[in-house]
């Protein structure tokens, strides 16, 4: 059964020297590519990923750094409505 929902989460990153670029995927679909410009690991980006997905299947949000990889990403406070969503950081 398909449902339309928003996957919300806070993305933190600790980095040095230059801002890391990252991509957000829902399953294997690229949703966005951004540069993480905030220097303090206490600041965050509130990601909002609108999707239409099957609530009977498991799904993945993947945070992928674009080389060179110079940041450490953390995802907190993920909400996904009725969807079963896991986070993968690569």
Residue pairs with C-beta under 8 A, 6 or more apart in sequence:
1 54
1 55
1 56
2 52
2 53
2 54
2 55
3 52
3 53
3 54
3 55
3 81
3 82
3 83
4 50
4 51
4 52
5 50
5 51
5 53
5 80
5 81
5 82
5 83
6 48
6 49
6 50
6 51
6 81
7 26
7 47
7 48
7 49
7 50
7 51
7 61
7 78
7 79
7 80
7 81
7 83
7 85
8 46
8 47
8 48
8 49
8 77
8 78
8 79
8 80
9 46
9 47
9 61
9 75
9 76
9 77
9 78
9 79
9 87
10 44
10 45
10 46
10 47
10 75
10 76
10 77
11 36
11 44
11 45
11 46
11 47
11 63
11 73
11 74
11 75
12 41
12 42
12 43
12 44
12 73
12 74
12 75
12 76
13 20
13 22
13 36
13 38
13 41
13 71
13 72
13 73
13 74
14 41
14 71
14 72
15 36
15 39
15 70
15 71
15 72
16 70
17 70
18 70
19 35
19 36
19 37
19 71
20 35
20 36
20 65
20 66
20 69
20 70
20 71
20 73
21 33
21 34
21 35
21 36
21 65
21 66
22 33
22 34
22 35
22 36
22 63
22 64
22 65
22 66
22 71
22 73
23 30
23 32
23 33
23 62
23 63
23 64
23 65
23 66
24 30
24 31
24 32
24 33
24 34
24 47
24 49
24 61
24 62
24 63
25 31
25 60
25 61
25 62
25 64
26 49
26 51
26 53
26 59
26 60
26 61
27 53
27 59
27 60
31 49
32 47
32 49
33 66
34 45
36 45
36 71
36 73
38 44
38 45
44 76
49 61
51 59
51 83
53 59
53 83
55 82
55 83
55 84
57 84
58 84
58 85
58 86
59 80
59 83
59 84
59 85
59 86
60 85
60 86
60 87
60 88
61 75
61 78
61 85
61 86
61 87
61 88
62 87
62 88
62 89
62 90
63 73
63 75
63 87
63 88
63 89
63 90
64 90
65 71
65 73
65 90
73 89
74 89
75 87
75 89
78 85
78 87
